[in-house]
Amino acid sequence: MAPVRRGLNTLLRHIATRTDVVFEEVLSGSQDLHVLNDDPALAGGWFRLIELVKQI
């Protein structure tokens, strides 16, 4: 099973993201990033399309 899991992880990490990261907490640590768009994407909002802009 381990080789199968490693193979799937290689593929899935390009499709999905970590589910244990709270985007708002990460964003609060950056003063120069601002959200332009934050739209639900797949699975009833489990995935989000987020567009950021960096203010210099």
C-alpha distance matrix in Angstrom:
0.0 3.8 5.6 5.2 6.3 8.7 10.0 10.6 12.2 14.5 15.7 16.1 18.0 20.7 21.0 20.8 21.9 21.3 22.4 23.7 26.6 29.9 31.7 35.1 34.6 33.6 36.5 39.0 38.5 39.8 43.5 43.5 40.9 41.9 40.2 41.7 39.5 36.8 35.8 33.1 30.8 27.9 26.8 30.1 30.4 27.0 27.2 30.5 32.4 34.2 37.0 38.5 41.6 42.5 46.1 47.7
3.8 0.0 3.8 5.4 5.1 6.2 8.6 9.9 10.4 12.4 14.5 15.0 16.2 19.1 20.0 19.7 20.3 19.6 21.1 22.1 24.7 28.2 29.9 33.4 32.6 31.3 34.3 36.7 35.9 37.3 41.0 41.1 38.6 39.9 38.5 40.2 38.2 35.6 35.1 32.6 30.5 27.9 27.1 30.4 30.2 26.6 26.5 29.6 31.3 32.8 35.4 36.6 39.6 40.2 43.7 45.1
5.6 3.8 0.0 3.8 5.5 5.1 6.1 8.6 9.8 10.8 12.7 14.2 15.5 17.8 19.0 19.5 20.5 20.4 22.4 23.7 25.9 29.5 30.7 34.4 33.8 32.2 35.0 37.7 36.8 37.8 41.4 41.2 38.6 40.0 38.6 40.0 38.1 35.8 35.1 32.9 30.4 28.0 27.5 31.0 30.8 27.4 26.8 29.7 31.1 32.7 35.0 36.3 39.2 39.8 43.4 44.8
5.2 5.4 3.8 0.0 3.8 5.5 5.1 6.1 8.5 10.0 10.9 12.0 14.2 16.3 16.9 17.4 18.9 19.2 20.8 22.6 24.9 28.3 29.5 33.2 33.0 31.5 34.1 37.0 36.4 37.4 41.0 40.6 37.8 38.9 37.1 38.4 36.1 33.7 32.8 30.3 27.7 25.0 24.5 28.0 28.1 24.9 24.4 27.5 28.9 30.9 33.4 35.0 38.1 39.1 42.7 44.4
6.3 5.1 5.5 3.8 0.0 3.8 5.4 5.1 6.0 8.6 10.0 10.1 11.7 14.5 15.0 14.9 15.9 15.7 17.3 18.9 21.3 24.7 26.1 29.7 29.3 28.0 30.8 33.5 33.0 34.1 37.7 37.6 34.8 35.9 34.2 35.7 33.6 31.0 30.3 27.8 25.5 23.0 22.3 25.7 25.5 22.1 21.8 24.8 26.5 28.2 30.8 32.3 35.4 36.3 39.9 41.6
8.7 6.2 5.1 5.5 3.8 0.0 3.8 5.5 5.1 6.3 8.9 9.9 10.6 13.2 14.7 14.9 15.6 15.6 18.0 19.3 21.2 24.8 25.8 29.5 29.0 27.2 30.0 32.7 31.9 32.8 36.4 36.1 33.5 35.0 33.6 35.1 33.3 31.0 30.6 28.6 26.2 24.1 24.0 27.4 26.8 23.3 22.5 25.2 26.4 27.8 30.1 31.3 34.1 34.8 38.4 39.8
10.0 8.6 6.1 5.1 5.4 3.8 0.0 3.8 5.4 5.3 6.7 8.8 10.4 12.1 13.4 14.5 16.0 16.9 19.2 21.2 22.8 26.2 26.9 30.6 30.6 28.7 31.0 34.1 33.4 33.9 37.4 36.8 34.1 35.3 33.7 34.8 32.9 30.8 30.1 28.1 25.3 23.2 23.4 27.0 26.5 23.4 22.2 24.9 25.8 27.5 29.6 31.2 34.0 34.9 38.6 40.1
10.6 9.9 8.6 6.1 5.1 5.5 3.8 0.0 3.8 5.4 5.2 5.9 8.5 10.3 10.7 11.5 13.4 14.4 16.4 18.7 20.5 23.7 24.4 28.2 28.4 26.7 29.0 32.1 31.8 32.4 35.8 35.2 32.3 33.2 31.3 32.4 30.2 27.9 27.0 24.7 22.0 19.7 19.6 23.2 23.0 19.9 18.9 21.7 22.9 24.9 27.3 29.1 32.2 33.4 37.1 38.9
12.2 10.4 9.8 8.5 6.0 5.1 5.4 3.8 0.0 3.8 5.3 5.0 5.8 8.7 9.8 9.9 10.8 11.4 13.9 15.8 17.4 20.8 21.5 25.3 25.2 23.4 25.9 28.8 28.3 29.0 32.5 32.1 29.3 30.5 28.8 30.2 28.3 26.0 25.5 23.6 21.2 19.3 19.5 22.8 22.0 18.7 17.5 20.1 21.3 22.9 25.2 26.6 29.6 30.6 34.2 35.9
14.5 12.4 10.8 10.0 8.6 6.3 5.3 5.4 3.8 0.0 3.8 5.8 5.9 7.3 9.6 10.8 11.9 13.3 16.2 18.2 19.2 22.5 22.6 26.4 26.4 24.2 26.4 29.6 28.8 29.1 32.5 31.7 29.0 30.3 28.9 30.0 28.3 26.5 26.2 24.6 22.0 20.5 21.3 24.7 23.6 20.6 18.9 21.0 21.5 22.9 24.8 26.1 28.9 29.7 33.4 34.8
15.7 14.5 12.7 10.9 10.0 8.9 6.7 5.2 5.3 3.8 0.0 3.8 5.7 5.8 7.0 9.1 11.4 13.5 16.1 18.7 19.6 22.5 22.4 26.2 26.8 24.7 26.5 29.9 29.6 29.6 32.9 31.9 28.9 29.8 28.0 28.7 26.7 24.9 24.1 22.4 19.4 17.8 18.8 22.3 21.5 18.8 16.9 19.1 19.6 21.5 23.5 25.3 28.2 29.5 33.2 35.0
16.1 15.0 14.2 12.0 10.1 9.9 8.8 5.9 5.0 5.8 3.8 0.0 3.8 5.3 5.0 5.8 8.2 10.3 12.5 15.4 16.4 19.2 19.4 23.1 23.8 22.1 23.9 27.2 27.2 27.5 30.8 30.0 26.9 27.6 25.5 26.5 24.3 22.1 21.3 19.3 16.6 14.8 15.5 18.9 18.1 15.2 13.6 16.1 17.1 19.0 21.4 23.3 26.5 28.0 31.7 33.7
18.0 16.2 15.5 14.2 11.7 10.6 10.4 8.5 5.8 5.9 5.7 3.8 0.0 3.8 5.5 5.5 6.2 8.2 11.3 13.7 14.1 17.1 17.0 20.8 21.2 19.1 21.0 24.3 24.0 24.2 27.6 26.8 23.9 24.9 23.3 24.6 22.8 20.8 20.6 19.1 16.9 15.8 16.8 19.9 18.3 15.4 13.4 15.3 16.0 17.3 19.5 20.9 23.9 25.0 28.7 30.5
20.7 19.1 17.8 16.3 14.5 13.2 12.1 10.3 8.7 7.3 5.8 5.3 3.8 0.0 3.8 6.0 7.7 10.7 13.7 16.3 16.1 18.7 17.8 21.6 22.4 20.1 21.4 25.0 24.8 24.4 27.5 26.3 23.2 24.1 22.4 23.1 21.3 19.8 19.5 18.4 15.8 15.1 17.0 19.9 18.4 16.1 13.3 14.7 14.6 16.1 17.8 19.5 22.4 23.7 27.5 29.3
21.0 20.0 19.0 16.9 15.0 14.7 13.4 10.7 9.8 9.6 7.0 5.0 5.5 3.8 0.0 3.8 7.0 10.4 12.5 15.8 15.8 17.9 17.2 20.9 22.2 20.4 21.5 25.0 25.4 25.1 28.1 27.0 23.6 23.9 21.7 22.2 19.9 18.0 17.1 15.5 12.6 11.6 13.3 16.5 15.3 13.1 10.5 12.3 12.6 14.9 17.1 19.4 22.6 24.4 28.1 30.4
20.8 19.7 19.5 17.4 14.9 14.9 14.5 11.5 9.9 10.8 9.1 5.8 5.5 6.0 3.8 0.0 3.8 7.0 8.7 12.1 12.3 14.5 14.2 17.9 19.0 17.6 19.0 22.3 22.8 23.1 26.1 25.5 22.1 22.4 20.1 21.1 18.8 16.4 15.7 13.8 11.6 10.5 11.6 14.5 13.0 10.2 8.1 10.4 11.6 13.5 16.3 18.4 21.8 23.6 27.2 29.6
21.9 20.3 20.5 18.9 15.9 15.6 16.0 13.4 10.8 11.9 11.4 8.2 6.2 7.7 7.0 3.8 0.0 3.8 6.3 9.0 8.8 11.3 11.2 15.0 15.7 14.1 15.9 19.1 19.4 19.9 23.2 22.8 19.6 20.2 18.3 20.0 18.0 15.5 15.7 14.2 12.9 12.4 13.3 15.6 13.3 10.4 8.5 10.2 11.7 12.6 15.4 16.8 20.2 21.5 25.0 27.3
21.3 19.6 20.4 19.2 15.7 15.6 16.9 14.4 11.4 13.3 13.5 10.3 8.2 10.7 10.4 7.0 3.8 0.0 3.8 5.6 6.2 9.4 10.4 14.0 14.0 12.8 15.4 18.0 18.2 19.4 22.8 23.1 20.2 21.0 19.4 21.6 19.9 17.1 17.6 16.0 15.3 14.6 14.8 16.7 14.4 11.1 10.3 12.1 14.2 14.6 17.5 18.4 21.7 22.7 25.9 28.1
22.4 21.1 22.4 20.8 17.3 18.0 19.2 16.4 13.9 16.2 16.1 12.5 11.3 13.7 12.5 8.7 6.3 3.8 0.0 3.8 5.6 7.9 9.8 13.0 13.2 13.1 15.5 17.8 18.6 20.1 23.4 24.1 21.0 21.3 19.4 21.7 19.6 16.4 16.6 14.6 14.5 13.5 12.9 14.4 12.3 8.7 9.2 11.4 14.3 14.9 18.3 19.3 22.8 24.0 27.1 29.5
23.7 22.1 23.7 22.6 18.9 19.3 21.2 18.7 15.8 18.2 18.7 15.4 13.7 16.3 15.8 12.1 9.0 5.6 3.8 0.0 3.8 6.6 9.5 12.1 11.3 11.5 14.6 16.2 16.7 18.8 22.2 23.4 20.8 21.4 20.1 22.8 21.2 18.1 18.9 17.3 17.7 17.0 16.4 17.3 15.0 11.8 12.5 14.1 16.8 16.7 19.8 20.2 23.4 24.1 26.9 29.2
26.6 24.7 25.9 24.9 21.3 21.2 22.8 20.5 17.4 19.2 19.6 16.4 14.1 16.1 15.8 12.3 8.8 6.2 5.6 3.8 0.0 3.8 6.1 8.9 8.1 7.8 10.8 12.7 13.1 15.1 18.5 19.6 17.0 17.7 16.7 19.6 18.5 15.6 17.1 16.2 16.9 17.1 17.2 17.8 14.8 12.2 12.1 12.7 14.9 14.0 16.8 16.8 19.9 20.4 23.1 25.4
29.9 28.2 29.5 28.3 24.7 24.8 26.2 23.7 20.8 22.5 22.5 19.2 17.1 18.7 17.9 14.5 11.3 9.4 7.9 6.6 3.8 0.0 3.8 5.6 5.5 6.6 8.9 10.3 11.8 13.8 16.7 18.1 15.4 15.6 14.4 17.5 16.4 13.5 15.3 14.7 16.3 17.0 17.1 16.9 13.6 11.7 12.0 11.8 14.1 12.9 15.7 15.5 18.5 19.3 21.7 24.3
31.7 29.9 30.7 29.5 26.1 25.8 26.9 24.4 21.5 22.6 22.4 19.4 17.0 17.8 17.2 14.2 11.2 10.4 9.8 9.5 6.1 3.8 0.0 3.8 5.4 5.2 6.1 8.6 10.3 11.3 14.1 15.0 12.0 12.0 10.8 13.9 13.1 10.6 13.0 13.2 14.9 16.3 17.2 17.0 13.3 12.1 11.3 10.0 11.5 9.6 12.0 11.7 14.8 15.7 18.2 20.9
35.1 33.4 34.4 33.2 29.7 29.5 30.6 28.2 25.3 26.4 26.2 23.1 20.8 21.6 20.9 17.9 15.0 14.0 13.0 12.1 8.9 5.6 3.8 0.0 3.8 5.5 5.0 6.1 8.9 10.2 12.3 13.9 11.3 10.8 10.0 13.5 13.2 11.0 13.8 14.6 17.0 18.7 19.5 18.6 14.9 14.4 14.0 12.3 13.6 11.2 13.2 12.2 14.8 15.6 17.4 20.2
34.6 32.6 33.8 33.0 29.3 29.0 30.6 28.4 25.2 26.4 26.8 23.8 21.2 22.4 22.2 19.0 15.7 14.0 13.2 11.3 8.1 5.5 5.4 3.8 0.0 3.8 5.5 5.2 6.9 9.5 12.1 14.3 12.5 13.0 13.1 16.7 16.8 14.7 17.5 18.0 20.0 21.4 21.9 21.3 17.8 16.6 16.5 15.3 16.7 14.3 16.1 14.7 16.9 16.9 18.5 20.8
33.6 31.3 32.2 31.5 28.0 27.2 28.7 26.7 23.4 24.2 24.7 22.1 19.1 20.1 20.4 17.6 14.1 12.8 13.1 11.5 7.8 6.6 5.2 5.5 3.8 0.0 3.8 5.5 5.6 7.4 10.7 12.3 10.3 11.7 12.2 15.8 16.1 14.5 17.4 18.2 19.7 21.3 22.2 22.1 18.5 17.1 16.2 14.8 15.7 13.0 14.3 12.6 14.7 14.3 16.4 18.5
36.5 34.3 35.0 34.1 30.8 30.0 31.0 29.0 25.9 26.4 26.5 23.9 21.0 21.4 21.5 19.0 15.9 15.4 15.5 14.6 10.8 8.9 6.1 5.0 5.5 3.8 0.0 3.8 5.3 5.5 8.0 9.3 7.1 8.0 8.8 12.6 13.5 12.5 15.9 17.4 19.2 21.4 22.8 22.3 18.5 17.9 16.6 14.4 14.6 11.4 12.0 9.8 11.6 11.4 13.2 15.6
39.0 36.7 37.7 37.0 33.5 32.7 34.1 32.1 28.8 29.6 29.9 27.2 24.3 25.0 25.0 22.3 19.1 18.0 17.8 16.2 12.7 10.3 8.6 6.1 5.2 5.5 3.8 0.0 3.8 5.5 7.2 9.9 8.9 9.7 11.1 14.9 16.0 15.1 18.5 20.0 22.2 24.3 25.4 24.5 20.8 20.3 19.6 17.5 18.0 14.8 15.3 12.9 14.0 13.4 14.2 16.4
38.5 35.9 36.8 36.4 33.0 31.9 33.4 31.8 28.3 28.8 29.6 27.2 24.0 24.8 25.4 22.8 19.4 18.2 18.6 16.7 13.1 11.8 10.3 8.9 6.9 5.6 5.3 3.8 0.0 3.8 6.6 9.3 9.2 11.3 13.3 17.0 18.5 17.7 21.2 22.6 24.4 26.3 27.5 27.1 23.4 22.4 21.4 19.6 19.8 16.6 16.8 14.0 14.8 13.3 14.2 15.6
39.8 37.3 37.8 37.4 34.1 32.8 33.9 32.4 29.0 29.1 29.6 27.5 24.2 24.4 25.1 23.1 19.9 19.4 20.1 18.8 15.1 13.8 11.3 10.2 9.5 7.4 5.5 5.5 3.8 0.0 3.8 5.6 5.9 8.7 11.3 14.8 16.8 16.8 20.4 22.3 24.0 26.3 28.0 27.6 23.8 23.2 21.6 19.3 18.8 15.3 14.7 11.5 11.5 9.6 10.5 11.9
43.5 41.0 41.4 41.0 37.7 36.4 37.4 35.8 32.5 32.5 32.9 30.8 27.6 27.5 28.1 26.1 23.2 22.8 23.4 22.2 18.5 16.7 14.1 12.3 12.1 10.7 8.0 7.2 6.6 3.8 0.0 3.8 5.9 8.0 11.4 14.5 17.1 17.7 21.5 23.9 25.8 28.5 30.3 29.5 25.7 25.6 24.0 21.3 20.5 16.8 15.7 12.1 11.2 9.0 8.5 9.8
43.5 41.1 41.2 40.6 37.6 36.1 36.8 35.2 32.1 31.7 31.9 30.0 26.8 26.3 27.0 25.5 22.8 23.1 24.1 23.4 19.6 18.1 15.0 13.9 14.3 12.3 9.3 9.9 9.3 5.6 3.8 0.0 3.8 6.6 10.3 12.7 15.7 17.0 20.7 23.4 25.0 27.9 30.1 29.5 25.7 25.7 23.7 20.8 19.3 15.6 13.7 9.9 8.2 5.4 4.9 6.6
40.9 38.6 38.6 37.8 34.8 33.5 34.1 32.3 29.3 29.0 28.9 26.9 23.9 23.2 23.6 22.1 19.6 20.2 21.0 20.8 17.0 15.4 12.0 11.3 12.5 10.3 7.1 8.9 9.2 5.9 5.9 3.8 0.0 3.8 6.9 9.6 12.2 13.3 17.0 19.6 21.1 24.0 26.3 25.8 22.0 22.1 20.0 17.0 15.5 11.7 10.0 6.4 5.7 4.6 6.2 9.1
41.9 39.9 40.0 38.9 35.9 35.0 35.3 33.2 30.5 30.3 29.8 27.6 24.9 24.1 23.9 22.4 20.2 21.0 21.3 21.4 17.7 15.6 12.0 10.8 13.0 11.7 8.0 9.7 11.3 8.7 8.0 6.6 3.8 0.0 3.8 6.5 9.3 10.7 14.5 17.5 19.4 22.6 24.9 23.9 20.2 20.9 18.9 15.6 14.1 10.3 8.6 5.5 5.4 6.4 7.5 11.1
40.2 38.5 38.6 37.1 34.2 33.6 33.7 31.3 28.8 28.9 28.0 25.5 23.3 22.4 21.7 20.1 18.3 19.4 19.4 20.1 16.7 14.4 10.8 10.0 13.1 12.2 8.8 11.1 13.3 11.3 11.4 10.3 6.9 3.8 0.0 3.8 5.7 7.0 10.7 13.8 15.8 19.1 21.5 20.4 16.8 17.8 15.8 12.3 10.7 7.2 6.0 4.6 6.5 9.0 10.7 14.4
41.7 40.2 40.0 38.4 35.7 35.1 34.8 32.4 30.2 30.0 28.7 26.5 24.6 23.1 22.2 21.1 20.0 21.6 21.7 22.8 19.6 17.5 13.9 13.5 16.7 15.8 12.6 14.9 17.0 14.8 14.5 12.7 9.6 6.5 3.8 0.0 3.8 7.0 10.0 13.6 15.4 19.0 21.7 20.6 17.3 18.9 16.6 12.8 10.5 7.6 5.4 5.4 6.6 10.1 11.6 15.4
39.5 38.2 38.1 36.1 33.6 33.3 32.9 30.2 28.3 28.3 26.7 24.3 22.8 21.3 19.9 18.8 18.0 19.9 19.6 21.2 18.5 16.4 13.1 13.2 16.8 16.1 13.5 16.0 18.5 16.8 17.1 15.7 12.2 9.3 5.7 3.8 0.0 3.8 6.2 9.9 11.8 15.4 18.2 16.9 13.8 15.7 13.4 9.7 7.5 5.5 5.0 7.2 9.6 13.2 15.2 18.9
36.8 35.6 35.8 33.7 31.0 31.0 30.8 27.9 26.0 26.5 24.9 22.1 20.8 19.8 18.0 16.4 15.5 17.1 16.4 18.1 15.6 13.5 10.6 11.0 14.7 14.5 12.5 15.1 17.7 16.8 17.7 17.0 13.3 10.7 7.0 7.0 3.8 0.0 3.8 6.9 9.3 12.7 15.0 13.7 10.3 12.1 10.3 6.6 5.8 4.5 6.6 8.8 12.0 15.2 17.5 21.1
35.8 35.1 35.1 32.8 30.3 30.6 30.1 27.0 25.5 26.2 24.1 21.3 20.6 19.5 17.1 15.7 15.7 17.6 16.6 18.9 17.1 15.3 13.0 13.8 17.5 17.4 15.9 18.5 21.2 20.4 21.5 20.7 17.0 14.5 10.7 10.0 6.2 3.8 0.0 3.8 6.3 9.8 12.3 10.8 8.0 10.6 8.8 5.6 5.3 6.5 9.0 12.0 15.2 18.6 21.0 24.6
33.1 32.6 32.9 30.3 27.8 28.6 28.1 24.7 23.6 24.6 22.4 19.3 19.1 18.4 15.5 13.8 14.2 16.0 14.6 17.3 16.2 14.7 13.2 14.6 18.0 18.2 17.4 20.0 22.6 22.3 23.9 23.4 19.6 17.5 13.8 13.6 9.9 6.9 3.8 0.0 3.8 6.6 8.5 7.1 4.4 7.3 6.2 4.5 6.3 8.7 11.9 14.9 18.4 21.5 24.1 27.7
30.8 30.5 30.4 27.7 25.5 26.2 25.3 22.0 21.2 22.0 19.4 16.6 16.9 15.8 12.6 11.6 12.9 15.3 14.5 17.7 16.9 16.3 14.9 17.0 20.0 19.7 19.2 22.2 24.4 24.0 25.8 25.0 21.1 19.4 15.8 15.4 11.8 9.3 6.3 3.8 0.0 3.8 7.1 7.3 5.7 7.5 5.3 4.9 6.0 9.5 12.5 15.9 19.4 22.6 25.5 28.9
27.9 27.9 28.0 25.0 23.0 24.1 23.2 19.7 19.3 20.5 17.8 14.8 15.8 15.1 11.6 10.5 12.4 14.6 13.5 17.0 17.1 17.0 16.3 18.7 21.4 21.3 21.4 24.3 26.3 26.3 28.5 27.9 24.0 22.6 19.1 19.0 15.4 12.7 9.8 6.6 3.8 0.0 3.8 5.6 5.7 6.2 5.2 7.2 9.2 12.6 15.9 19.1 22.7 25.7 28.8 32.0
26.8 27.1 27.5 24.5 22.3 24.0 23.4 19.6 19.5 21.3 18.8 15.5 16.8 17.0 13.3 11.6 13.3 14.8 12.9 16.4 17.2 17.1 17.2 19.5 21.9 22.2 22.8 25.4 27.5 28.0 30.3 30.1 26.3 24.9 21.5 21.7 18.2 15.0 12.3 8.5 7.1 3.8 0.0 3.8 5.6 5.4 6.6 9.5 12.3 15.4 18.9 21.9 25.6 28.4 31.4 34.6
30.1 30.4 31.0 28.0 25.7 27.4 27.0 23.2 22.8 24.7 22.3 18.9 19.9 19.9 16.5 14.5 15.6 16.7 14.4 17.3 17.8 16.9 17.0 18.6 21.3 22.1 22.3 24.5 27.1 27.6 29.5 29.5 25.8 23.9 20.4 20.6 16.9 13.7 10.8 7.1 7.3 5.6 3.8 0.0 3.8 5.8 7.7 9.5 12.4 15.2 18.6 21.6 25.2 28.1 30.8 34.2
30.4 30.2 30.8 28.1 25.5 26.8 26.5 23.0 22.0 23.6 21.5 18.1 18.3 18.4 15.3 13.0 13.3 14.4 12.3 15.0 14.8 13.6 13.3 14.9 17.8 18.5 18.5 20.8 23.4 23.8 25.7 25.7 22.0 20.2 16.8 17.3 13.8 10.3 8.0 4.4 5.7 5.7 5.6 3.8 0.0 3.8 5.1 6.1 9.4 11.7 15.3 18.0 21.7 24.5 27.1 30.6
27.0 26.6 27.4 24.9 22.1 23.3 23.4 19.9 18.7 20.6 18.8 15.2 15.4 16.1 13.1 10.2 10.4 11.1 8.7 11.8 12.2 11.7 12.1 14.4 16.6 17.1 17.9 20.3 22.4 23.2 25.6 25.7 22.1 20.9 17.8 18.9 15.7 12.1 10.6 7.3 7.5 6.2 5.4 5.8 3.8 0.0 3.8 6.6 10.3 12.4 16.2 18.6 22.3 24.7 27.6 30.8
27.2 26.5 26.8 24.4 21.8 22.5 22.2 18.9 17.5 18.9 16.9 13.6 13.4 13.3 10.5 8.1 8.5 10.3 9.2 12.5 12.1 12.0 11.3 14.0 16.5 16.2 16.6 19.6 21.4 21.6 24.0 23.7 20.0 18.9 15.8 16.6 13.4 10.3 8.8 6.2 5.3 5.2 6.6 7.7 5.1 3.8 0.0 3.8 7.0 9.5 13.2 15.8 19.5 22.1 25.2 28.3
30.5 29.6 29.7 27.5 24.8 25.2 24.9 21.7 20.1 21.0 19.1 16.1 15.3 14.7 12.3 10.4 10.2 12.1 11.4 14.1 12.7 11.8 10.0 12.3 15.3 14.8 14.4 17.5 19.6 19.3 21.3 20.8 17.0 15.6 12.3 12.8 9.7 6.6 5.6 4.5 4.9 7.2 9.5 9.5 6.1 6.6 3.8 0.0 3.8 6.0 9.7 12.4 16.2 18.9 21.9 25.2
32.4 31.3 31.1 28.9 26.5 26.4 25.8 22.9 21.3 21.5 19.6 17.1 16.0 14.6 12.6 11.6 11.7 14.2 14.3 16.8 14.9 14.1 11.5 13.6 16.7 15.7 14.6 18.0 19.8 18.8 20.5 19.3 15.5 14.1 10.7 10.5 7.5 5.8 5.3 6.3 6.0 9.2 12.3 12.4 9.4 10.3 7.0 3.8 0.0 3.8 6.7 10.0 13.6 16.6 19.7 23.0
34.2 32.8 32.7 30.9 28.2 27.8 27.5 24.9 22.9 22.9 21.5 19.0 17.3 16.1 14.9 13.5 12.6 14.6 14.9 16.7 14.0 12.9 9.6 11.2 14.3 13.0 11.4 14.8 16.6 15.3 16.8 15.6 11.7 10.3 7.2 7.6 5.5 4.5 6.5 8.7 9.5 12.6 15.4 15.2 11.7 12.4 9.5 6.0 3.8 0.0 3.8 6.5 10.2 13.1 16.1 19.4
37.0 35.4 35.0 33.4 30.8 30.1 29.6 27.3 25.2 24.8 23.5 21.4 19.5 17.8 17.1 16.3 15.4 17.5 18.3 19.8 16.8 15.7 12.0 13.2 16.1 14.3 12.0 15.3 16.8 14.7 15.7 13.7 10.0 8.6 6.0 5.4 5.0 6.6 9.0 11.9 12.5 15.9 18.9 18.6 15.3 16.2 13.2 9.7 6.7 3.8 0.0 3.8 7.0 10.3 13.3 16.5
38.5 36.6 36.3 35.0 32.3 31.3 31.2 29.1 26.6 26.1 25.3 23.3 20.9 19.5 19.4 18.4 16.8 18.4 19.3 20.2 16.8 15.5 11.7 12.2 14.7 12.6 9.8 12.9 14.0 11.5 12.1 9.9 6.4 5.5 4.6 5.4 7.2 8.8 12.0 14.9 15.9 19.1 21.9 21.6 18.0 18.6 15.8 12.4 10.0 6.5 3.8 0.0 3.8 6.7 9.7 13.0
41.6 39.6 39.2 38.1 35.4 34.1 34.0 32.2 29.6 28.9 28.2 26.5 23.9 22.4 22.6 21.8 20.2 21.7 22.8 23.4 19.9 18.5 14.8 14.8 16.9 14.7 11.6 14.0 14.8 11.5 11.2 8.2 5.7 5.4 6.5 6.6 9.6 12.0 15.2 18.4 19.4 22.7 25.6 25.2 21.7 22.3 19.5 16.2 13.6 10.2 7.0 3.8 0.0 3.8 6.4 9.6
42.5 40.2 39.8 39.1 36.3 34.8 34.9 33.4 30.6 29.7 29.5 28.0 25.0 23.7 24.4 23.6 21.5 22.7 24.0 24.1 20.4 19.3 15.7 15.6 16.9 14.3 11.4 13.4 13.3 9.6 9.0 5.4 4.6 6.4 9.0 10.1 13.2 15.2 18.6 21.5 22.6 25.7 28.4 28.1 24.5 24.7 22.1 18.9 16.6 13.1 10.3 6.7 3.8 0.0 3.8 6.3
46.1 43.7 43.4 42.7 39.9 38.4 38.6 37.1 34.2 33.4 33.2 31.7 28.7 27.5 28.1 27.2 25.0 25.9 27.1 26.9 23.1 21.7 18.2 17.4 18.5 16.4 13.2 14.2 14.2 10.5 8.5 4.9 6.2 7.5 10.7 11.6 15.2 17.5 21.0 24.1 25.5 28.8 31.4 30.8 27.1 27.6 25.2 21.9 19.7 16.1 13.3 9.7 6.4 3.8 0.0 3.8
47.7 45.1 44.8 44.4 41.6 39.8 40.1 38.9 35.9 34.8 35.0 33.7 30.5 29.3 30.4 29.6 27.3 28.1 29.5 29.2 25.4 24.3 20.9 20.2 20.8 18.5 15.6 16.4 15.6 11.9 9.8 6.6 9.1 11.1 14.4 15.4 18.9 21.1 24.6 27.7 28.9 32.0 34.6 34.2 30.6 30.8 28.3 25.2 23.0 19.4 16.5 13.0 9.6 6.3 3.8 0.0
